[in-house]
Amino acid sequence: SPNLWLQSVTHTGFAADGVTTAAEPTMTFGGTGMFNRAEWGDDIGVAPYNHYRITSIATGTGSQTLVTYSSAECNRTFTPTADHNPYRCFPQYFKPQIAAAGWSWFQKYVVTAVTERDLTGGSPDETWSYAYSTAGSSDTSLWFHDYTETVQLAYRSWSQWRGYTTVVTTHGATSGQQTVSTSLYYRGMNGDGLLSADKASVLWGTRAVTLTDSQGTAVTDSYGLLGFLREQTTQDGSTVLGSTIHVPAVTQTALRNAPATGGQNIAATMVTEPGTRSRTWLPVSSTWRWTETQRTFDGYGLPTLVKDLGDTTVATDDTCTSTSYARSVTTTSYFVDLPAQEVTTDCAATLTDASYLAGSQTLYDGSTTVGAAPTQGL
């Protein structure tokens, strides 16, 4: 049976008298046991560590959600190389209740489909199915070395899930029209450690990983970009209708050197998005229409200039919005993100009265000076 399993949820409301109650239909959760451990077997006296995953949700109001998961990829006769691991299993040092501590391999499961069912109205099932791959990445590994320093390095390995670069989502009624979208993600794999040739140590920063989008642009899969969307593509079947490419920037804000010999440095980063490019297929002309937005940020990661270029082949549809802030950073106040003035123009090199399209000013705490920081608060 599942451990600490949430079986059901019932919302109950009280009337104004505080006594009379009315309960909504109960929502119930169904689960399926899945083996967590890869290296198990009754013949060797090793349990599979059966843990439950949610596989159904009954809302109580006439609908049901079904969740399907991937199958296990590893077993006790097959385990991959830890630092070059393209499979959904990972090594972990642990201490069983009735055995000595040691290393073992554990499974990872991902959702492959979610189905919404109408139990009362007769509507067709609506399904979201997911297909995963490392397409677009120069490295097929799915795991990153664990950098949790509360555990000694000797007991850590490549057990941090970084997942897949590419996810294809198909959505729609099972027997009807469906939409397809493809998402390309950064995984922050660049700079991971790899085993030395003699496998006696970890060489930090030696894994080099790039990510390539639909336009053939290869960019570094930087550590700070873990989970950041690089490109979203919409499709009609296999035909691409359009896509949006996000161009991030990573700024290191702090660095903590390794606290122990053989450990890794830990960096803090700030992520901004200086550019966004979108393309749309035009069947009439059989060409792509590209639009673009460019952004400039200050040292706090706040936008100071946003240039909306619109159609990149048309120069007369550009707009530029500049933002200044009412800022005060002292030992007694920390006002950083309060806007003082926003001005939108046509991006002309030399601005005239006709160049100004919109603007606003914000004053704080009775001040009549644009840009003056608030005097109240912290």
Secondary structure, 3 states (H helix, E strand, C coil): CCCCCCCEECCEEECCCCCCEEECCCEEEEEEEEECECCCEHHHCECCCEEEEEEEEECCCCEEEEEEECCCCCECCECCCCCCCCCCEEEEEECCCCCCCEEEEEECCCEEEEEEEECCCCCCCEEEEEEEECCCECCCCCEECCCCCCCCHHHCCCCEECCCCEEEEEEEECCCCEEEEEEEECCCCCCCCEECCCCCCEECCCCCCEEECCCCCEEECCHHHCCCEEEEEEEECCEEEEEEEEEEEEEEEEEECCCCCCCCCEEEEEEEEEEEEEEEEECCCCEEEEEEEEEEECCCCCEEEEEEEEECCCCCCCEEEEEEECCEECCCCEECCCEEEEEEECCCCCCCHHHEEEEEECCCCCCCCCCCCCCCCC
